[in-house]
Amino acid sequence: MPIYEYQCRDCGEEFERLVPLSAQTPPDCPKCKRKNVRKKISRIASGKSGCGSCSSSSCSSCAPSGHS
Ligand SMILES: [Zn+2]
């Protein structure tokens, strides 16, 4: 499930939301309760990891060229 980062156009509040893929409407601002928000960036909520070929987050073979 992706995390979307929003900023409210009305009050400037920035907040993050876990948004289901089925969600079509933007969330309302937690501060002023309006829906005049814009989406900033998105990222996958998987945390930092290596190259995907191993489960270690500190694998020295992961970067920069990956496993051979
Ligand atoms: Zn707001």
N, CA, C, O and the ligand as a Tripos MOL2 file, in Angstrom:
@<TRIPOS>MOLECULE
protein
  273   271    69     0     0
PROTEIN
NO_CHARGES

@<TRIPOS>ATOM
      1 N           0.8580   -1.1990    0.0000 N.3       1 MET1
      2 CA          0.0000    0.0000    0.0000 C.3       1 MET1
      3 C           0.8940    1.2490    0.0000 C.2       1 MET1
      4 O           1.7630    1.3930    0.8600 O.2       1 MET1
      5 N           0.6840    2.1220   -0.9400 N.am      2 PRO2
      6 CA          1.5610    3.2860   -1.0480 C.3       2 PRO2
      7 C           1.2460    4.3620   -0.0140 C.2       2 PRO2
      8 O           0.1100    4.5250    0.4300 O.2       2 PRO2
      9 N           2.2880    5.0800    0.3450 N.am      3 ILE3
     10 CA          2.1010    6.2570    1.1930 C.3       3 ILE3
     11 C           2.1240    7.4880    0.2970 C.2       3 ILE3
     12 O           3.0660    7.6870   -0.4700 O.2       3 ILE3
     13 N           1.1090    8.2940    0.3930 N.am      4 TYR4
     14 CA          1.0810    9.5370   -0.3660 C.3       4 TYR4
     15 C           1.3030   10.7120    0.5740 C.2       4 TYR4
     16 O           0.8180   10.7370    1.7050 O.2       4 TYR4
     17 N           2.0440   11.6690    0.0720 N.am      5 GLU5
     18 CA          2.3160   12.8520    0.8740 C.3       5 GLU5
     19 C           1.5170   14.0100    0.2800 C.2       5 GLU5
     20 O           1.5900   14.2840   -0.9180 O.2       5 GLU5
     21 N           0.7740   14.6660    1.1180 N.am      6 TYR6
     22 CA         -0.1090   15.7330    0.6700 C.3       6 TYR6
     23 C           0.2690   17.0490    1.3170 C.2       6 TYR6
     24 O           0.8450   17.0940    2.4030 O.2       6 TYR6
     25 N          -0.0710   18.1100    0.6220 N.am      7 GLN7
     26 CA          0.0250   19.4230    1.2470 C.3       7 GLN7
     27 C          -1.2720   20.1670    0.9980 C.2       7 GLN7
     28 O          -1.7930   20.1850   -0.1170 O.2       7 GLN7
     29 N          -1.7770   20.7700    2.0370 N.am      8 CYS8
     30 CA         -3.0140   21.5230    1.9510 C.3       8 CYS8
     31 C          -2.7540   22.8860    1.3110 C.2       8 CYS8
     32 O          -1.8420   23.6120    1.7070 O.2       8 CYS8
     33 N          -3.5780   23.2180    0.3120 N.am      9 ARG9
     34 CA         -3.4000   24.5080   -0.3470 C.3       9 ARG9
     35 C          -3.9310   25.6570    0.5110 C.2       9 ARG9
     36 O          -3.5480   26.8110    0.3190 O.2       9 ARG9
     37 N          -4.7830   25.3450    1.4250 N.am     10 ASP10
     38 CA         -5.4080   26.4120    2.2110 C.3      10 ASP10
     39 C          -4.5500   26.8430    3.3930 C.2      10 ASP10
     40 O          -4.3390   28.0340    3.6180 O.2      10 ASP10
     41 N          -4.0600   25.8630    4.1430 N.am     11 CYS11
     42 CA         -3.3220   26.2300    5.3520 C.3      11 CYS11
     43 C          -1.8640   25.7950    5.3050 C.2      11 CYS11
     44 O          -1.0810   26.1450    6.1880 O.2      11 CYS11
     45 N          -1.4930   25.0250    4.2660 N.am     12 GLY12
     46 CA         -0.0990   24.6430    4.1160 C.3      12 GLY12
     47 C           0.2990   23.4220    4.9190 C.2      12 GLY12
     48 O           1.4680   23.0360    4.9380 O.2      12 GLY12
     49 N          -0.6580   22.8220    5.5720 N.am     13 GLU13
     50 CA         -0.3670   21.6340    6.3740 C.3      13 GLU13
     51 C           0.1190   20.4930    5.4920 C.2      13 GLU13
     52 O          -0.4680   20.2120    4.4480 O.2      13 GLU13
     53 N           1.1890   19.8420    5.9140 N.am     14 GLU14
     54 CA          1.6850   18.6810    5.1830 C.3      14 GLU14
     55 C           1.4190   17.4340    6.0040 C.2      14 GLU14
     56 O           1.6310   17.4110    7.2160 O.2      14 GLU14
     57 N           0.9570   16.4060    5.3300 N.am     15 PHE15
     58 CA          0.6570   15.1680    6.0450 C.3      15 PHE15
     59 C           0.7910   13.9920    5.1010 C.2      15 PHE15
     60 O           0.7510   14.1460    3.8800 O.2      15 PHE15
     61 N           0.9490   12.8200    5.6820 N.am     16 GLU16
     62 CA          1.0820   11.5960    4.9050 C.3      16 GLU16
     63 C          -0.1140   10.7110    5.1790 C.2      16 GLU16
     64 O          -0.6570   10.6830    6.2830 O.2      16 GLU16
     65 N          -0.5070    9.9950    4.1510 N.am     17 ARG17
     66 CA         -1.6120    9.0630    4.3120 C.3      17 ARG17
     67 C          -1.2890    7.7610    3.6010 C.2      17 ARG17
     68 O          -0.7380    7.7420    2.5000 O.2      17 ARG17
     69 N          -1.6460    6.6900    4.2590 N.am     18 LEU18
     70 CA         -1.6640    5.4050    3.5790 C.3      18 LEU18
     71 C          -2.9760    5.3110    2.8130 C.2      18 LEU18
     72 O          -4.0510    5.2930    3.4120 O.2      18 LEU18
     73 N          -2.8850    5.2530    1.5070 N.am     19 VAL19
     74 CA         -4.0870    5.3160    0.6910 C.3      19 VAL19
     75 C          -4.2780    3.9990   -0.0470 C.2      19 VAL19
     76 O          -3.3920    3.5740   -0.7880 O.2      19 VAL19
     77 N          -5.4000    3.3580    0.1400 N.am     20 PRO20
     78 CA         -5.6860    2.1520   -0.6430 C.3      20 PRO20
     79 C          -5.7480    2.4850   -2.1260 C.2      20 PRO20
     80 O          -6.1110    3.5960   -2.5140 O.2      20 PRO20
     81 N          -5.3940    1.5240   -2.9310 N.am     21 LEU21
     82 CA         -5.3910    1.7560   -4.3720 C.3      21 LEU21
     83 C          -6.7910    2.0450   -4.8900 C.2      21 LEU21
     84 O          -6.9510    2.6460   -5.9520 O.2      21 LEU21
     85 N          -7.7780    1.6300   -4.1650 N.am     22 SER22
     86 CA         -9.1500    1.8330   -4.6020 C.3      22 SER22
     87 C          -9.6660    3.2280   -4.2680 C.2      22 SER22
     88 O         -10.7380    3.6250   -4.7220 O.2      22 SER22
     89 N          -8.8980    3.9670   -3.4740 N.am     23 ALA23
     90 CA         -9.3360    5.2950   -3.0740 C.3      23 ALA23
     91 C          -9.2570    6.2600   -4.2470 C.2      23 ALA23
     92 O          -8.2240    6.3450   -4.9130 O.2      23 ALA23
     93 N         -10.3240    6.9770   -4.5020 N.am     24 GLN24
     94 CA        -10.3700    7.8950   -5.6300 C.3      24 GLN24
     95 C         -10.3590    9.3480   -5.1920 C.2      24 GLN24
     96 O         -10.0210   10.2350   -5.9760 O.2      24 GLN24
     97 N         -10.7170    9.5870   -3.9790 N.am     25 THR25
     98 CA        -10.8110   10.9650   -3.5160 C.3      25 THR25
     99 C          -9.6590   11.2840   -2.5800 C.2      25 THR25
    100 O          -9.2500   10.4280   -1.7960 O.2      25 THR25
    101 N          -9.1370   12.4800   -2.6460 N.am     26 PRO26
    102 CA         -8.0460   12.8560   -1.7410 C.3      26 PRO26
    103 C          -8.5650   12.9800   -0.3160 C.2      26 PRO26
    104 O          -9.7450   13.2540   -0.0990 O.2      26 PRO26
    105 N          -7.6900   12.7790    0.6420 N.am     27 PRO27
    106 CA         -8.1020   12.9330    2.0380 C.3      27 PRO27
    107 C          -8.3050   14.4010    2.3660 C.2      27 PRO27
    108 O          -7.8180   15.2820    1.6580 O.2      27 PRO27
    109 N          -9.0100   14.6450    3.4190 N.am     28 ASP28
    110 CA         -9.1740   16.0270    3.8520 C.3      28 ASP28
    111 C          -8.0670   16.3960    4.8190 C.2      28 ASP28
    112 O          -7.5080   15.5550    5.5230 O.2      28 ASP28
    113 N          -7.7770   17.6660    4.8270 N.am     29 CYS29
    114 CA         -6.6960   18.1750    5.6560 C.3      29 CYS29
    115 C          -6.9960   17.9250    7.1330 C.2      29 CYS29
    116 O          -8.0950   18.2250    7.6010 O.2      29 CYS29
    117 N          -6.0270   17.3760    7.8700 N.am     30 PRO30
    118 CA         -6.2590   17.1030    9.2930 C.3      30 PRO30
    119 C          -6.3390   18.3740   10.1250 C.2      30 PRO30
    120 O          -6.7800   18.3490   11.2740 O.2      30 PRO30
    121 N          -5.9150   19.4730    9.5400 N.am     31 LYS31
    122 CA         -5.8750   20.7230   10.2920 C.3      31 LYS31
    123 C          -7.1320   21.5630   10.0750 C.2      31 LYS31
    124 O          -7.8060   21.9650   11.0230 O.2      31 LYS31
    125 N          -7.4330   21.8200    8.7790 N.am     32 CYS32
    126 CA         -8.5740   22.6970    8.5110 C.3      32 CYS32
    127 C          -9.7680   21.9370    7.9360 C.2      32 CYS32
    128 O         -10.8190   22.5250    7.6800 O.2      32 CYS32
    129 N          -9.6030   20.6250    7.7350 N.am     33 LYS33
    130 CA        -10.6930   19.7360    7.3340 C.3      33 LYS33
    131 C         -11.1880   19.9730    5.9110 C.2      33 LYS33
    132 O         -12.2260   19.4410    5.5180 O.2      33 LYS33
    133 N         -10.4630   20.7570    5.1490 N.am     34 ARG34
    134 CA        -10.8720   20.9560    3.7610 C.3      34 ARG34
    135 C         -10.2420   19.8800    2.8830 C.2      34 ARG34
    136 O          -9.3500   19.1470    3.3090 O.2      34 ARG34
    137 N         -10.7250   19.8080    1.6620 N.am     35 LYS35
    138 CA        -10.1950   18.8210    0.7300 C.3      35 LYS35
    139 C          -9.3520   19.4690   -0.3560 C.2      35 LYS35
    140 O          -9.1020   18.8660   -1.3990 O.2      35 LYS35
    141 N          -8.9270   20.6670   -0.1170 N.am     36 ASN36
    142 CA         -8.1200   21.3800   -1.0980 C.3      36 ASN36
    143 C          -6.6470   21.0200   -0.8980 C.2      36 ASN36
    144 O          -5.8270   21.8540   -0.5130 O.2      36 ASN36
    145 N          -6.3440   19.7610   -1.1700 N.am     37 VAL37
    146 CA         -4.9910   19.2730   -0.9570 C.3      37 VAL37
    147 C          -4.3990   18.8080   -2.2770 C.2      37 VAL37
    148 O          -5.1180   18.4110   -3.1940 O.2      37 VAL37
    149 N          -3.0980   18.8640   -2.3520 N.am     38 ARG38
    150 CA         -2.4430   18.3440   -3.5380 C.3      38 ARG38
    151 C          -1.4790   17.2370   -3.1360 C.2      38 ARG38
    152 O          -0.8990   17.2540   -2.0500 O.2      38 ARG38
    153 N          -1.3250   16.2820   -4.0340 N.am     39 LYS39
    154 CA         -0.4350   15.1650   -3.7690 C.3      39 LYS39
    155 C           0.9910   15.5780   -4.0960 C.2      39 LYS39
    156 O           1.2490   16.1110   -5.1750 O.2      39 LYS39
    157 N           1.8960   15.3430   -3.2000 N.am     40 LYS40
    158 CA          3.2860   15.7300   -3.4250 C.3      40 LYS40
    159 C           4.0710   14.5870   -4.0640 C.2      40 LYS40
    160 O           4.3670   14.6300   -5.2580 O.2      40 LYS40
    161 N           4.4000   13.5960   -3.2990 N.am     41 ILE41
    162 CA          5.1390   12.4660   -3.8330 C.3      41 ILE41
    163 C           4.5070   11.1810   -3.3460 C.2      41 ILE41
    164 O           3.6760   11.1820   -2.4380 O.2      41 ILE41
    165 N           4.9050   10.1120   -3.9510 N.am     42 SER42
    166 CA          4.4650    8.8260   -3.4570 C.3      42 SER42
    167 C           5.6610    7.9140   -3.2960 C.2      42 SER42
    168 O           6.6660    8.0420   -3.9950 O.2      42 SER42
    169 N           5.5340    7.0210   -2.3900 N.am     43 ARG43
    170 CA          6.5810    6.0260   -2.2190 C.3      43 ARG43
    171 C           5.9600    4.7620   -1.6590 C.2      43 ARG43
    172 O           4.8730    4.7650   -1.0810 O.2      43 ARG43
    173 N           6.6830    3.7050   -1.8510 N.am     44 ILE44
    174 CA          6.1790    2.4350   -1.3790 C.3      44 ILE44
    175 C           6.5990    2.2350    0.0700 C.2      44 ILE44
    176 O           7.7500    2.4710    0.4390 O.2      44 ILE44
    177 N           5.6680    1.8080    0.8610 N.am     45 ALA45
    178 CA          5.9160    1.6750    2.2850 C.3      45 ALA45
    179 C           6.5970    0.3560    2.6120 C.2      45 ALA45
    180 O           6.0840   -0.4460    3.3930 O.2      45 ALA45
    181 N           7.7500    0.1440    2.0090 N.am     46 SER46
    182 CA          8.4660   -1.1060    2.2510 C.3      46 SER46
    183 C           9.7620   -0.8750    3.0210 C.2      46 SER46
    184 O          10.4450   -1.8260    3.4020 O.2      46 SER46
    185 N          10.0900    0.3800    3.2430 N.am     47 GLY47
    186 CA         11.3210    0.6770    3.9410 C.3      47 GLY47
    187 C          12.5260    0.5010    3.0480 C.2      47 GLY47
    188 O          12.4040    0.0930    1.8930 O.2      47 GLY47
    189 N          13.6900    0.8110    3.5860 N.am     48 LYS48
    190 CA         14.9070    0.6560    2.8070 C.3      48 LYS48
    191 C          15.3420   -0.8080    2.8030 C.2      48 LYS48
    192 O          15.2460   -1.5150    3.8060 O.2      48 LYS48
    193 N          15.8100   -1.2210    1.6660 N.am     49 SER49
    194 CA         16.2950   -2.5850    1.5720 C.3      49 SER49
    195 C          17.4480   -2.6280    0.5950 C.2      49 SER49
    196 O          17.8020   -1.6080    0.0040 O.2      49 SER49
    197 N          18.0170   -3.7610    0.4230 N.am     50 GLY50
    198 CA         19.1420   -3.9170   -0.4870 C.3      50 GLY50
    199 C          18.6740   -4.0310   -1.9190 C.2      50 GLY50
    200 O          17.7410   -3.3530   -2.3480 O.2      50 GLY50
    201 N          19.3350   -4.8950   -2.6390 N.am     51 CYS51
    202 CA         19.0860   -4.9950   -4.0720 C.3      51 CYS51
    203 C          17.8630   -5.8310   -4.3910 C.2      51 CYS51
    204 O          17.4320   -5.8840   -5.5430 O.2      51 CYS51
    205 N          17.3040   -6.4810   -3.3950 N.am     52 GLY52
    206 CA         16.1780   -7.3490   -3.6360 C.3      52 GLY52
    207 C          16.5770   -8.8000   -3.7790 C.2      52 GLY52
    208 O          15.7250   -9.6880   -3.7570 O.2      52 GLY52
    209 N          17.8790   -9.0480   -3.9260 N.am     53 SER53
    210 CA         18.3520  -10.4170   -4.0600 C.3      53 SER53
    211 C          18.6920  -11.0260   -2.7150 C.2      53 SER53
    212 O          18.8970  -12.2350   -2.6110 O.2      53 SER53
    213 N          18.7520  -10.2070   -1.6990 N.am     54 CYS54
    214 CA         19.0320  -10.7260   -0.3720 C.3      54 CYS54
    215 C          18.1680   -9.9750    0.6330 C.2      54 CYS54
    216 O          17.5920   -8.9350    0.3130 O.2      54 CYS54
    217 N          18.0830  -10.4980    1.8210 N.am     55 SER55
    218 CA         17.2030   -9.9030    2.8250 C.3      55 SER55
    219 C          17.9460   -8.9660    3.7530 C.2      55 SER55
    220 O          17.3380   -8.3260    4.6110 O.2      55 SER55
    221 N          19.2530   -8.8800    3.5880 N.am     56 SER56
    222 CA         20.0370   -8.0190    4.4690 C.3      56 SER56
    223 C          19.9690   -6.5740    4.0170 C.2      56 SER56
    224 O          20.0670   -6.2840    2.8250 O.2      56 SER56
    225 N          19.8020   -5.6740    4.9620 N.am     57 SER57
    226 CA         19.7650   -4.2560    4.6230 C.3      57 SER57
    227 C          21.1560   -3.6600    4.5460 C.2      57 SER57
    228 O          21.3190   -2.5100    4.1390 O.2      57 SER57
    229 N          22.1640   -4.4380    4.9350 N.am     58 SER58
    230 CA         23.5250   -3.9220    4.9400 C.3      58 SER58
    231 C          24.4460   -4.7660    4.0680 C.2      58 SER58
    232 O          25.6600   -4.7960    4.2740 O.2      58 SER58
    233 N          23.8610   -5.4440    3.1000 N.am     59 CYS59
    234 CA         24.6430   -6.2900    2.2100 C.3      59 CYS59
    235 C          25.5750   -5.4360    1.3520 C.2      59 CYS59
    236 O          25.1290   -4.5180    0.6640 O.2      59 CYS59
    237 N          26.8500   -5.7390    1.3990 N.am     60 SER60
    238 CA         27.8080   -4.9270    0.6590 C.3      60 SER60
    239 C          27.7880   -5.2410   -0.8160 C.2      60 SER60
    240 O          28.3650   -4.5010   -1.6130 O.2      60 SER60
    241 N          27.1480   -6.3040   -1.1900 N.am     61 SER61
    242 CA         27.0780   -6.6710   -2.6040 C.3      61 SER61
    243 C          25.9050   -6.0120   -3.3050 C.2      61 SER61
    244 O          25.7790   -6.0990   -4.5260 O.2      61 SER61
    245 N          25.0560   -5.3610   -2.5490 N.am     62 CYS62
    246 CA         23.8400   -4.8120   -3.1270 C.3      62 CYS62
    247 C          24.1000   -3.5730   -3.9670 C.2      62 CYS62
    248 O          23.4150   -3.3390   -4.9630 O.2      62 CYS62
    249 N          25.0800   -2.7830   -3.5740 N.am     63 ALA63
    250 CA         25.2800   -1.5160   -4.2290 C.3      63 ALA63
    251 C          26.6950   -1.3880   -4.7540 C.2      63 ALA63
    252 O          27.6020   -2.0100   -4.1990 O.2      63 ALA63
    253 N          26.9220   -0.6140   -5.7930 N.am     64 PRO64
    254 CA         25.8760   -0.0060   -6.6080 C.3      64 PRO64
    255 C          25.4500   -0.9000   -7.7730 C.2      64 PRO64
    256 O          24.4210   -0.6440   -8.3980 O.2      64 PRO64
    257 N          26.2020   -1.9140   -8.0640 N.am     65 SER65
    258 CA         25.9130   -2.6950   -9.2710 C.3      65 SER65
    259 C          25.1200   -3.9530   -8.9850 C.2      65 SER65
    260 O          24.7210   -4.6690   -9.9040 O.2      65 SER65
    261 N          24.8910   -4.2240   -7.7040 N.am     66 GLY66
    262 CA         24.0990   -5.3930   -7.3810 C.3      66 GLY66
    263 C          24.9090   -6.6680   -7.4140 C.2      66 GLY66
    264 O          26.1170   -6.6520   -7.6490 O.2      66 GLY66
    265 N          24.2410   -7.7500   -7.1800 N.am     67 HIS67
    266 CA         24.9030   -9.0460   -7.1810 C.3      67 HIS67
    267 C          25.2990   -9.4540   -8.5910 C.2      67 HIS67
    268 O          24.6050   -9.1560   -9.5630 O.2      67 HIS67
    269 N          26.4010  -10.1240   -8.6760 N.am     68 SER68
    270 CA         26.8330  -10.5860   -9.9910 C.3      68 SER68
    271 C          26.3760  -12.0270  -10.2080 C.2      68 SER68
    272 O          26.6400  -12.6070  -11.2610 O.2      68 SER68
    273 ZN         -5.5530   22.6840    5.6590 Zn       69 ZN69
@<TRIPOS>BOND
     1     1     2 1
     2     2     3 1
     3     3     4 2
     4     3     5 am
     5     5     6 1
     6     6     7 1
     7     7     8 2
     8     7     9 am
     9     9    10 1
    10    10    11 1
    11    11    12 2
    12    11    13 am
    13    13    14 1
    14    14    15 1
    15    15    16 2
    16    15    17 am
    17    17    18 1
    18    18    19 1
    19    19    20 2
    20    19    21 am
    21    21    22 1
    22    22    23 1
    23    23    24 2
    24    23    25 am
    25    25    26 1
    26    26    27 1
    27    27    28 2
    28    27    29 am
    29    29    30 1
    30    30    31 1
    31    31    32 2
    32    31    33 am
    33    33    34 1
    34    34    35 1
    35    35    36 2
    36    35    37 am
    37    37    38 1
    38    38    39 1
    39    39    40 2
    40    39    41 am
    41    41    42 1
    42    42    43 1
    43    43    44 2
    44    43    45 am
    45    45    46 1
    46    46    47 1
    47    47    48 2
    48    47    49 am
    49    49    50 1
    50    50    51 1
    51    51    52 2
    52    51    53 am
    53    53    54 1
    54    54    55 1
    55    55    56 2
    56    55    57 am
    57    57    58 1
    58    58    59 1
    59    59    60 2
    60    59    61 am
    61    61    62 1
    62    62    63 1
    63    63    64 2
    64    63    65 am
    65    65    66 1
    66    66    67 1
    67    67    68 2
    68    67    69 am
    69    69    70 1
    70    70    71 1
    71    71    72 2
    72    71    73 am
    73    73    74 1
    74    74    75 1
    75    75    76 2
    76    75    77 am
    77    77    78 1
    78    78    79 1
    79    79    80 2
    80    79    81 am
    81    81    82 1
    82    82    83 1
    83    83    84 2
    84    83    85 am
    85    85    86 1
    86    86    87 1
    87    87    88 2
    88    87    89 am
    89    89    90 1
    90    90    91 1
    91    91    92 2
    92    91    93 am
    93    93    94 1
    94    94    95 1
    95    95    96 2
    96    95    97 am
    97    97    98 1
    98    98    99 1
    99    99   100 2
   100    99   101 am
   101   101   102 1
   102   102   103 1
   103   103   104 2
   104   103   105 am
   105   105   106 1
   106   106   107 1
   107   107   108 2
   108   107   109 am
   109   109   110 1
   110   110   111 1
   111   111   112 2
   112   111   113 am
   113   113   114 1
   114   114   115 1
   115   115   116 2
   116   115   117 am
   117   117   118 1
   118   118   119 1
   119   119   120 2
   120   119   121 am
   121   121   122 1
   122   122   123 1
   123   123   124 2
   124   123   125 am
   125   125   126 1
   126   126   127 1
   127   127   128 2
   128   127   129 am
   129   129   130 1
   130   130   131 1
   131   131   132 2
   132   131   133 am
   133   133   134 1
   134   134   135 1
   135   135   136 2
   136   135   137 am
   137   137   138 1
   138   138   139 1
   139   139   140 2
   140   139   141 am
   141   141   142 1
   142   142   143 1
   143   143   144 2
   144   143   145 am
   145   145   146 1
   146   146   147 1
   147   147   148 2
   148   147   149 am
   149   149   150 1
   150   150   151 1
   151   151   152 2
   152   151   153 am
   153   153   154 1
   154   154   155 1
   155   155   156 2
   156   155   157 am
   157   157   158 1
   158   158   159 1
   159   159   160 2
   160   159   161 am
   161   161   162 1
   162   162   163 1
   163   163   164 2
   164   163   165 am
   165   165   166 1
   166   166   167 1
   167   167   168 2
   168   167   169 am
   169   169   170 1
   170   170   171 1
   171   171   172 2
   172   171   173 am
   173   173   174 1
   174   174   175 1
   175   175   176 2
   176   175   177 am
   177   177   178 1
   178   178   179 1
   179   179   180 2
   180   179   181 am
   181   181   182 1
   182   182   183 1
   183   183   184 2
   184   183   185 am
   185   185   186 1
   186   186   187 1
   187   187   188 2
   188   187   189 am
   189   189   190 1
   190   190   191 1
   191   191   192 2
   192   191   193 am
   193   193   194 1
   194   194   195 1
   195   195   196 2
   196   195   197 am
   197   197   198 1
   198   198   199 1
   199   199   200 2
   200   199   201 am
   201   201   202 1
   202   202   203 1
   203   203   204 2
   204   203   205 am
   205   205   206 1
   206   206   207 1
   207   207   208 2
   208   207   209 am
   209   209   210 1
   210   210   211 1
   211   211   212 2
   212   211   213 am
   213   213   214 1
   214   214   215 1
   215   215   216 2
   216   215   217 am
   217   217   218 1
   218   218   219 1
   219   219   220 2
   220   219   221 am
   221   221   222 1
   222   222   223 1
   223   223   224 2
   224   223   225 am
   225   225   226 1
   226   226   227 1
   227   227   228 2
   228   227   229 am
   229   229   230 1
   230   230   231 1
   231   231   232 2
   232   231   233 am
   233   233   234 1
   234   234   235 1
   235   235   236 2
   236   235   237 am
   237   237   238 1
   238   238   239 1
   239   239   240 2
   240   239   241 am
   241   241   242 1
   242   242   243 1
   243   243   244 2
   244   243   245 am
   245   245   246 1
   246   246   247 1
   247   247   248 2
   248   247   249 am
   249   249   250 1
   250   250   251 1
   251   251   252 2
   252   251   253 am
   253   253   254 1
   254   254   255 1
   255   255   256 2
   256   255   257 am
   257   257   258 1
   258   258   259 1
   259   259   260 2
   260   259   261 am
   261   261   262 1
   262   262   263 1
   263   263   264 2
   264   263   265 am
   265   265   266 1
   266   266   267 1
   267   267   268 2
   268   267   269 am
   269   269   270 1
   270   270   271 1
   271   271   272 2
@<TRIPOS>SUBSTRUCTURE
     1 MET1         2 RESIDUE 1 A MET
     2 PRO2         6 RESIDUE 1 A PRO
     3 ILE3        10 RESIDUE 1 A ILE
     4 TYR4        14 RESIDUE 1 A TYR
     5 GLU5        18 RESIDUE 1 A GLU
     6 TYR6        22 RESIDUE 1 A TYR
     7 GLN7        26 RESIDUE 1 A GLN
     8 CYS8        30 RESIDUE 1 A CYS
     9 ARG9        34 RESIDUE 1 A ARG
    10 ASP10       38 RESIDUE 1 A ASP
    11 CYS11       42 RESIDUE 1 A CYS
    12 GLY12       46 RESIDUE 1 A GLY
    13 GLU13       50 RESIDUE 1 A GLU
    14 GLU14       54 RESIDUE 1 A GLU
    15 PHE15       58 RESIDUE 1 A PHE
    16 GLU16       62 RESIDUE 1 A GLU
    17 ARG17       66 RESIDUE 1 A ARG
    18 LEU18       70 RESIDUE 1 A LEU
    19 VAL19       74 RESIDUE 1 A VAL
    20 PRO20       78 RESIDUE 1 A PRO
    21 LEU21       82 RESIDUE 1 A LEU
    22 SER22       86 RESIDUE 1 A SER
    23 ALA23       90 RESIDUE 1 A ALA
    24 GLN24       94 RESIDUE 1 A GLN
    25 THR25       98 RESIDUE 1 A THR
    26 PRO26      102 RESIDUE 1 A PRO
    27 PRO27      106 RESIDUE 1 A PRO
    28 ASP28      110 RESIDUE 1 A ASP
    29 CYS29      114 RESIDUE 1 A CYS
    30 PRO30      118 RESIDUE 1 A PRO
    31 LYS31      122 RESIDUE 1 A LYS
    32 CYS32      126 RESIDUE 1 A CYS
    33 LYS33      130 RESIDUE 1 A LYS
    34 ARG34      134 RESIDUE 1 A ARG
    35 LYS35      138 RESIDUE 1 A LYS
    36 ASN36      142 RESIDUE 1 A ASN
    37 VAL37      146 RESIDUE 1 A VAL
    38 ARG38      150 RESIDUE 1 A ARG
    39 LYS39      154 RESIDUE 1 A LYS
    40 LYS40      158 RESIDUE 1 A LYS
    41 ILE41      162 RESIDUE 1 A ILE
    42 SER42      166 RESIDUE 1 A SER
    43 ARG43      170 RESIDUE 1 A ARG
    44 ILE44      174 RESIDUE 1 A ILE
    45 ALA45      178 RESIDUE 1 A ALA
    46 SER46      182 RESIDUE 1 A SER
    47 GLY47      186 RESIDUE 1 A GLY
    48 LYS48      190 RESIDUE 1 A LYS
    49 SER49      194 RESIDUE 1 A SER
    50 GLY50      198 RESIDUE 1 A GLY
    51 CYS51      202 RESIDUE 1 A CYS
    52 GLY52      206 RESIDUE 1 A GLY
    53 SER53      210 RESIDUE 1 A SER
    54 CYS54      214 RESIDUE 1 A CYS
    55 SER55      218 RESIDUE 1 A SER
    56 SER56      222 RESIDUE 1 A SER
    57 SER57      226 RESIDUE 1 A SER
    58 SER58      230 RESIDUE 1 A SER
    59 CYS59      234 RESIDUE 1 A CYS
    60 SER60      238 RESIDUE 1 A SER
    61 SER61      242 RESIDUE 1 A SER
    62 CYS62      246 RESIDUE 1 A CYS
    63 ALA63      250 RESIDUE 1 A ALA
    64 PRO64      254 RESIDUE 1 A PRO
    65 SER65      258 RESIDUE 1 A SER
    66 GLY66      262 RESIDUE 1 A GLY
    67 HIS67      266 RESIDUE 1 A HIS
    68 SER68      270 RESIDUE 1 A SER
    69 ZN69       273 GROUP 0 **** ****
